[in-house]
Amino acid sequence: MGIADDAVEIRAQGWRTLAALHGLIETSLERALQAGHDLSVVEYTVLDALSRQDGWHMRMSQLARAAALSGSATTRLVTRLEQRGLLTRILCADDRRGIYTELTPAGSELLAQTRPTHDRVLTDALGQAAATPELAPLVDALHRLPATR
């Protein structure tokens, strides 16, 4: 195995470690959010992304990127959340083809109720990962990232 092969294997191992950490966190969050709030991780991600916007709305394409979903999956998800009264769609006044998605008061309230569970479970999952030798360096790197809004 040459140097180039070693580099590929190092990157592949890093990717597998990242995937393992993501799986651990996502599984923990999914279980807690579903059990305590009848909300999936991706639904939480959408509500959270909308809450962080000035004016509290986003174009559907922006929301798809924020939730790491395809356009069609985002449309189906937004429809479900809209039916639950957690968000609403608004036609863009400047571009009739554009659709904004906005958090409703009920969506804001559910997010506020859910956020402490999310934060606690995330902290617990990262603590569990930090105690796992293979995941500990990645958790340490995450803690060193600068905070952003």
Backbone as JSON, one array per atom type, in Angstrom:
{
  "sequence": "MGIADDAVEIRAQGWRTLAALHGLIETSLERALQAGHDLSVVEYTVLDALSRQDGWHMRMSQLARAAALSGSATTRLVTRLEQRGLLTRILCADDRRGIYTELTPAGSELLAQTRPTHDRVLTDALGQAAATPELAPLVDALHRLPATR",
  "N": [[0.85, -1.17, 0.0], [0.64, 2.18, -0.93], [1.63, 5.64, -0.27], [-0.45, 7.3, -1.21], [-2.59, 5.51, -1.09], [-2.68, 5.11, 1.66], [-3.49, 7.66, 2.5], [-6.06, 7.77, 1.42], [-7.28, 5.73, 2.9], [-7.1, 6.81, 5.47], [-8.78, 9.04, 5.22], [-11.15, 7.68, 4.65], [-11.51, 6.26, 7.04], [-11.87, 8.41, 8.76], [-14.28, 9.4, 7.75], [-15.97, 7.22, 8.32], [-15.89, 7.32, 11.1], [-17.06, 9.81, 11.59], [-19.61, 9.26, 10.55], [-20.42, 7.3, 12.37], [-20.55, 8.78, 14.76], [-22.53, 10.65, 14.05], [-24.69, 8.88, 13.65], [-25.05, 7.86, 16.27], [-25.8, 10.2, 17.67], [-28.07, 11.06, 16.21], [-29.84, 8.87, 16.49], [-30.28, 8.87, 19.27], [-31.44, 11.42, 19.61], [-33.71, 11.19, 17.94], [-35.22, 9.19, 19.21], [-35.79, 10.42, 21.72], [-37.06, 12.86, 21.0], [-39.29, 11.97, 19.55], [-40.61, 10.42, 21.5], [-41.08, 12.26, 23.59], [-42.19, 14.54, 22.42], [-43.51, 14.06, 20.05], [-42.19, 14.54, 17.62], [-39.99, 14.44, 14.88], [-36.42, 14.18, 14.25], [-35.72, 15.52, 11.87], [-37.97, 17.13, 11.53], [-37.73, 18.74, 13.81], [-35.33, 19.99, 13.08], [-36.16, 21.54, 10.89], [-38.05, 23.3, 12.12], [-36.32, 24.56, 13.91], [-34.45, 25.73, 12.14], [-36.12, 27.58, 10.82], [-36.76, 29.22, 12.97], [-34.48, 30.63, 13.37], [-34.25, 32.55, 11.47], [-34.23, 35.88, 10.18], [-37.17, 37.57, 10.36], [-38.35, 35.16, 10.32], [-38.84, 33.37, 8.17], [-38.26, 31.26, 5.28], [-37.18, 30.47, 1.98], [-38.38, 27.63, 0.17], [-36.34, 26.16, -1.07], [-34.1, 26.92, 0.4], [-34.78, 25.89, 2.86], [-34.8, 23.18, 2.26], [-32.05, 22.75, 1.86], [-31.13, 23.36, 4.46], [-32.25, 21.3, 5.94], [-31.15, 19.13, 4.75], [-32.5, 17.74, 2.69], [-34.22, 16.5, -0.23], [-35.93, 18.47, -2.74], [-38.56, 17.51, -3.18], [-38.97, 15.88, -0.93], [-38.81, 17.81, 1.03], [-41.07, 19.35, 0.44], [-43.11, 17.49, 1.05], [-42.63, 17.16, 3.79], [-43.01, 19.79, 4.75], [-45.71, 20.07, 4.13], [-46.85, 18.19, 5.92], [-46.12, 19.37, 8.4], [-47.4, 21.79, 8.14], [-50.07, 20.95, 8.1], [-50.27, 20.19, 10.72], [-50.29, 22.61, 11.89], [-47.93, 23.93, 12.5], [-46.3, 25.37, 10.86], [-46.46, 27.69, 8.11], [-47.14, 28.39, 4.64], [-46.16, 30.96, 2.41], [-46.78, 32.98, -0.37], [-44.28, 34.48, -2.32], [-44.07, 37.93, -2.62], [-42.61, 39.32, -4.52], [-41.85, 37.47, -6.42], [-43.79, 35.35, -7.9], [-43.39, 32.65, -8.24], [-41.94, 31.88, -6.13], [-41.97, 30.46, -2.88], [-42.37, 31.0, 0.49], [-41.62, 29.68, 3.7], [-42.89, 29.75, 6.92], [-42.65, 29.93, 10.44], [-45.29, 29.19, 12.69], [-47.14, 30.57, 15.52], [-47.82, 28.3, 17.09], [-45.89, 26.49, 16.19], [-43.57, 27.78, 17.07], [-44.0, 27.63, 19.81], [-44.02, 24.83, 20.26], [-41.39, 24.28, 19.49], [-39.99, 25.7, 21.46], [-40.73, 24.2, 23.7], [-39.54, 21.81, 23.05], [-36.81, 22.26, 22.64], [-35.19, 22.2, 25.11], [-35.15, 19.4, 25.62], [-33.91, 18.45, 23.3], [-31.37, 19.73, 23.53], [-30.41, 18.65, 25.94], [-30.32, 15.88, 25.35], [-28.53, 15.91, 23.21], [-26.21, 16.83, 24.52], [-25.85, 14.69, 26.33], [-25.46, 12.55, 24.5], [-23.12, 13.36, 23.21], [-21.42, 13.28, 25.39], [-21.44, 10.54, 25.93], [-20.27, 9.67, 23.55], [-17.76, 10.87, 23.81], [-16.62, 9.27, 25.69], [-15.99, 7.06, 24.29], [-13.31, 5.64, 22.8], [-12.74, 5.7, 19.97], [-14.39, 7.73, 19.05], [-13.89, 9.94, 20.6], [-11.79, 11.87, 19.79], [-13.07, 13.24, 17.71], [-15.32, 14.34, 18.97], [-13.99, 16.05, 20.72], [-12.89, 17.8, 18.82], [-15.26, 18.94, 17.85], [-16.09, 20.38, 20.09], [-14.21, 22.37, 20.09], [-14.85, 24.0, 17.99], [-15.7, 27.26, 16.77], [-18.36, 29.15, 18.2], [-21.34, 29.94, 16.52], [-24.05, 31.92, 15.34]],
  "CA": [[0.0, 0.0, 0.0], [1.46, 3.37, -1.04], [1.23, 6.83, 0.5], [-1.78, 7.73, -1.67], [-3.56, 4.56, -0.54], [-2.77, 5.41, 3.09], [-4.29, 8.88, 2.64], [-7.45, 7.39, 1.14], [-7.76, 4.95, 4.03], [-7.26, 7.74, 6.59], [-10.02, 9.8, 4.97], [-12.28, 6.75, 4.78], [-11.68, 6.0, 8.47], [-12.46, 9.63, 9.31], [-15.68, 9.44, 7.33], [-16.7, 6.2, 9.1], [-16.0, 7.82, 12.47], [-18.07, 10.87, 11.55], [-20.91, 8.6, 10.37], [-20.77, 6.63, 13.63], [-20.96, 9.82, 15.71], [-23.83, 11.14, 13.59], [-25.7, 7.86, 13.94], [-25.29, 7.83, 17.71], [-26.53, 11.41, 18.05], [-29.38, 11.08, 15.57], [-30.67, 7.84, 17.12], [-30.65, 9.36, 20.6], [-32.38, 12.54, 19.44], [-34.97, 10.69, 17.35], [-35.96, 8.48, 20.26], [-36.27, 11.36, 22.74], [-38.0, 13.84, 20.44], [-40.53, 11.27, 19.24], [-41.28, 10.0, 22.74], [-41.48, 13.37, 24.44], [-42.82, 15.69, 21.75], [-44.1, 13.62, 18.78], [-41.48, 15.31, 16.6], [-38.8, 13.75, 14.4], [-35.23, 15.02, 14.2], [-35.78, 16.41, 10.71], [-39.0, 18.13, 11.82], [-37.09, 19.68, 14.73], [-34.35, 20.75, 12.3], [-36.9, 22.54, 10.1], [-38.56, 24.33, 13.02], [-35.16, 25.29, 14.42], [-33.92, 26.56, 11.05], [-37.05, 28.69, 10.62], [-36.72, 30.12, 14.13], [-33.22, 31.38, 13.34], [-34.28, 33.48, 10.34], [-34.8, 37.21, 10.36], [-38.51, 37.52, 9.78], [-38.83, 33.79, 10.57], [-39.27, 32.6, 7.0], [-37.24, 30.81, 4.35], [-37.64, 29.85, 0.73], [-38.41, 26.16, 0.26], [-35.03, 25.64, -1.45], [-33.21, 27.14, 1.54], [-35.2, 24.94, 3.88], [-34.32, 21.87, 1.81], [-30.61, 22.68, 2.18], [-30.96, 23.36, 5.92], [-32.68, 20.0, 6.47], [-30.46, 18.1, 3.96], [-33.54, 16.95, 2.03], [-34.53, 16.85, -1.62], [-37.06, 19.39, -2.86], [-39.85, 16.82, -3.01], [-39.09, 15.46, 0.47], [-39.08, 19.03, 1.8], [-42.47, 19.69, 0.2], [-43.94, 16.56, 1.82], [-42.44, 17.48, 5.2], [-43.68, 21.07, 5.01], [-47.15, 19.8, 4.11], [-47.21, 17.55, 7.2], [-45.99, 20.35, 9.48], [-48.47, 22.78, 7.92], [-51.32, 20.31, 8.54], [-50.23, 20.19, 12.19], [-50.38, 24.0, 12.33], [-46.63, 24.35, 13.03], [-45.74, 26.36, 9.95], [-47.35, 28.09, 7.02], [-46.48, 28.79, 3.39], [-46.54, 32.3, 1.96], [-46.27, 33.29, -1.7], [-43.36, 35.62, -2.38], [-44.7, 39.05, -3.31], [-41.76, 39.75, -5.64], [-41.67, 36.37, -7.36], [-44.95, 34.47, -7.67], [-42.97, 31.25, -8.22], [-41.28, 31.63, -4.85], [-42.8, 30.16, -1.72], [-41.68, 31.07, 1.77], [-42.17, 28.88, 4.79], [-42.78, 30.55, 8.13], [-43.07, 29.3, 11.69], [-46.5, 29.73, 13.31], [-47.01, 30.61, 16.98], [-47.84, 26.93, 17.62], [-44.58, 25.94, 15.88], [-42.62, 28.41, 17.99], [-44.26, 27.09, 21.15], [-43.53, 23.45, 20.3], [-39.93, 24.34, 19.46], [-39.54, 26.13, 22.8], [-40.91, 23.06, 24.6], [-38.69, 20.71, 22.59], [-35.39, 22.62, 22.65], [-34.44, 21.66, 26.25], [-34.95, 17.96, 25.41], [-32.89, 18.34, 22.25], [-30.07, 20.14, 24.05], [-30.0, 17.66, 26.96], [-29.97, 14.61, 24.69], [-27.3, 16.15, 22.46], [-25.12, 16.86, 25.5], [-25.66, 13.32, 26.81], [-24.91, 11.73, 23.41], [-21.72, 13.77, 23.03], [-20.7, 12.75, 26.55], [-21.28, 9.1, 25.68], [-19.29, 9.53, 22.46], [-16.45, 11.26, 24.32], [-16.1, 8.14, 26.47], [-15.67, 6.01, 23.33], [-12.0, 6.04, 22.27], [-12.75, 6.0, 18.53], [-15.16, 8.94, 18.78], [-13.45, 11.03, 21.47], [-11.11, 12.97, 19.11], [-14.04, 14.01, 16.93], [-16.1, 15.13, 19.94], [-13.09, 17.13, 21.15], [-12.83, 18.77, 17.72], [-16.53, 19.67, 17.83], [-16.1, 21.35, 21.21], [-13.28, 23.47, 19.79], [-15.37, 24.84, 16.91], [-16.23, 28.53, 17.27], [-19.82, 29.27, 18.26], [-21.95, 30.85, 15.55], [-25.5, 32.06, 15.49]],
  "C": [[0.9, 1.23, 0.0], [0.93, 4.51, -0.2], [-0.17, 7.3, 0.09], [-2.87, 6.81, -1.12], [-3.76, 4.79, 0.96], [-3.66, 6.63, 3.32], [-5.77, 8.59, 2.41], [-8.03, 6.64, 2.33], [-7.97, 5.84, 5.26], [-8.54, 8.55, 6.42], [-11.24, 8.91, 5.12], [-12.55, 6.44, 6.25], [-12.31, 7.22, 9.15], [-13.94, 9.74, 8.98], [-16.51, 8.42, 8.12], [-16.89, 6.65, 10.54], [-17.07, 8.91, 12.55], [-19.47, 10.26, 11.41], [-21.36, 7.9, 11.65], [-21.24, 7.64, 14.67], [-22.33, 10.38, 15.33], [-24.94, 10.15, 13.91], [-26.06, 7.79, 15.41], [-26.15, 9.02, 18.15], [-27.94, 11.37, 17.49], [-30.33, 10.05, 16.19], [-31.16, 8.3, 18.48], [-31.69, 10.48, 20.51], [-33.73, 12.06, 18.93], [-35.83, 10.04, 18.42], [-36.58, 9.47, 21.25], [-37.29, 12.34, 22.19], [-39.33, 13.2, 20.09], [-41.31, 10.95, 20.51], [-41.83, 11.19, 23.52], [-42.3, 14.45, 23.76], [-43.5, 15.34, 20.43], [-43.52, 14.41, 17.6], [-40.25, 14.52, 16.18], [-37.61, 14.72, 14.41], [-35.3, 16.0, 13.03], [-36.87, 17.48, 10.89], [-38.45, 19.19, 12.78], [-36.12, 20.58, 13.97], [-35.03, 21.85, 11.5], [-37.42, 23.65, 11.01], [-37.43, 25.19, 13.56], [-34.59, 26.23, 13.36], [-34.82, 27.78, 10.81], [-36.97, 29.69, 11.77], [-35.48, 31.01, 14.1], [-33.17, 32.41, 12.21], [-34.81, 34.84, 10.76], [-36.15, 37.21, 9.66], [-39.13, 36.13, 9.87], [-39.39, 33.08, 9.35], [-38.08, 32.29, 6.09], [-37.91, 30.35, 3.06], [-37.56, 28.33, 0.9], [-37.03, 25.58, -0.09], [-34.01, 25.82, -0.32], [-33.51, 26.13, 2.65], [-34.73, 23.53, 3.53], [-32.83, 21.71, 2.13], [-30.39, 22.59, 3.68], [-31.29, 22.0, 6.52], [-32.0, 18.83, 5.74], [-31.47, 17.15, 3.31], [-33.65, 17.37, 0.56], [-35.71, 17.83, -1.62], [-38.39, 18.7, -2.61], [-40.03, 16.35, -1.57], [-39.39, 16.67, 1.36], [-40.54, 19.43, 1.64], [-43.39, 18.79, 1.02], [-43.84, 16.87, 3.32], [-43.15, 18.77, 5.58], [-45.19, 20.89, 5.02], [-47.6, 19.17, 5.43], [-47.16, 18.56, 8.34], [-47.05, 21.44, 9.35], [-49.82, 22.21, 8.38], [-51.4, 20.26, 10.06], [-50.28, 21.6, 12.76], [-49.07, 24.56, 12.85], [-45.91, 25.35, 12.13], [-46.76, 26.67, 8.87], [-46.52, 28.47, 5.81], [-47.04, 30.13, 2.95], [-45.95, 32.5, 0.57], [-45.39, 34.53, -1.62], [-44.01, 36.74, -3.19], [-43.92, 39.48, -4.55], [-41.67, 38.72, -6.75], [-42.77, 35.34, -7.09], [-44.58, 32.99, -7.68], [-42.37, 30.87, -6.88], [-42.28, 31.4, -3.73], [-41.91, 30.23, -0.48], [-42.38, 30.15, 2.75], [-41.88, 29.64, 6.07], [-43.31, 29.77, 9.33], [-44.34, 29.97, 12.21], [-46.26, 29.87, 14.81], [-46.99, 29.21, 17.6], [-46.5, 26.24, 17.35], [-43.51, 26.49, 16.8], [-42.77, 27.84, 19.4], [-43.75, 25.66, 21.27], [-42.01, 23.43, 20.3], [-39.38, 24.74, 20.83], [-39.67, 25.0, 23.82], [-39.91, 21.95, 24.31], [-37.2, 21.01, 22.76], [-34.64, 22.1, 23.88], [-34.19, 20.15, 26.14], [-33.83, 17.74, 24.4], [-31.5, 18.63, 22.82], [-29.53, 19.14, 25.09], [-29.54, 16.37, 26.3], [-28.69, 14.78, 23.87], [-26.09, 16.16, 23.39], [-24.81, 15.45, 26.0], [-25.0, 12.43, 25.74], [-23.45, 12.09, 23.16], [-20.86, 13.28, 24.19], [-20.44, 11.26, 26.4], [-20.22, 8.86, 24.6], [-17.88, 9.87, 22.94], [-15.8, 10.15, 25.13], [-15.75, 6.95, 25.58], [-14.37, 6.4, 22.62], [-11.99, 6.41, 20.79], [-13.44, 7.33, 18.22], [-14.65, 10.16, 19.54], [-12.71, 12.16, 20.73], [-12.06, 13.85, 18.3], [-14.91, 14.88, 17.84], [-15.26, 16.3, 20.43], [-13.01, 18.21, 20.08], [-14.12, 19.59, 17.64], [-16.6, 20.73, 18.92], [-15.19, 22.54, 20.96], [-13.77, 24.37, 18.66], [-15.89, 26.15, 17.48], [-17.76, 28.54, 17.22], [-20.28, 30.28, 17.2], [-23.44, 30.92, 15.82], [-26.2, 31.21, 14.51]]
}
